[in-house]
């Protein structure tokens, strides 16, 4: 793996030059955004911060989803625990109110036991918006050290025969030992962070190998993706596509597609490998073409009732962040224009403004349609990525401080 890593690094500078950019944050600053769009996004950010300010004093665990518009909590964070402290950090960046910083640090600290959790691939979701961001914004080395320890737990899930990080189940669980999901692309940045902080290439080497495997098995010729791909865990041989969250193994779950766009773009930024950028573009082009005129994604782009099926606003928020990243990485303004339309649509049609009792910011989300669980609810990652996306437009330098938008 180290040879391919050296090759990737050797070509990074030339690739960035070829696309005419060095840092997505810098590229985004120079983009012109219509005044009406800026007003809409500022109003949405203000509403989000006000909502979080109101709800935060009563939050004692980690919001997981809403039932009857009220947060239902996970005590250990499940896979979503990083998004509440992440949302608090975004609120702090926008408002500069010290209370949000205090709440963010207290919430992140509750994730401390999960540093040693080897039973899940979701350690990037847990520790990037919380501990990594805490270190970047405070400089307190304890957060950096803890995030690297979480990366140590994550790499234990790597299967060297199949060159993938397994998604689900304890390390002793053979039933799920060969399952890979598109979501894992979003957890790889924790490994890139660990390599950068320690100087040890093993973390990023594993991230690159997993991304190459995902690149080989997930994208179809048209740029769509399945949710799951199964391997024989003993030999590493591919078995085929599958799904848990999508309509079928041949459909395209919209949130998974968004994870892929964002994740492959991030891997390009961390490595400079142009193949990762090309994959992100292929996934983005499919998703953009599949959007309905209202710019709120349906839950699965290939479900039989689309484009008139139920929505998943969280997919739109994640996709918007990925497209802003992709626009900066490629210099193609068309991706930014779609991202702005997504953020505007979510701000105008998916906020909880008409409800006096709602705990969350974003409505019209779908957690798991096949399981008939979490339909038309609010989800913590929708709130987080909506704020991240809006602040990428309004305050790109602040977001760069929080999540590092640079390209090698």
Secondary structure as UniProt FT lines:
FT   HELIX           2..18
FT   TURN            19..20
FT   HELIX           24..29
FT   HELIX           35..56
FT   TURN            57..58
FT   STRAND          62..67
FT   TURN            68..69
FT   STRAND          70..74
FT   TURN            78..80
FT   HELIX           81..95
FT   HELIX           98..109
FT   TURN            110..111
FT   HELIX           112..116
FT   HELIX           123..127
FT   HELIX           128..132
FT   HELIX           133..138
FT   HELIX           141..155
FT   TURN            156..157
FT   STRAND          158..159
FT   TURN            160..163
FT   STRAND          164..165
FT   TURN            171..172
FT   TURN            175..178
FT   STRAND          179..181
FT   HELIX           182..187
FT   HELIX           188..198
FT   HELIX           202..217
FT   TURN            221..222
FT   STRAND          228..231
FT   TURN            233..235
FT   STRAND          238..242
FT   TURN            249..250
FT   HELIX           254..271
FT   HELIX           274..290
FT   TURN            293..294
FT   TURN            301..302
FT   TURN            304..307
FT   HELIX           313..330
FT   HELIX           333..349
FT   TURN            353..354
FT   STRAND          365..368
FT   TURN            369..372
FT   STRAND          373..377
FT   HELIX           380..394
FT   HELIX           396..403
//
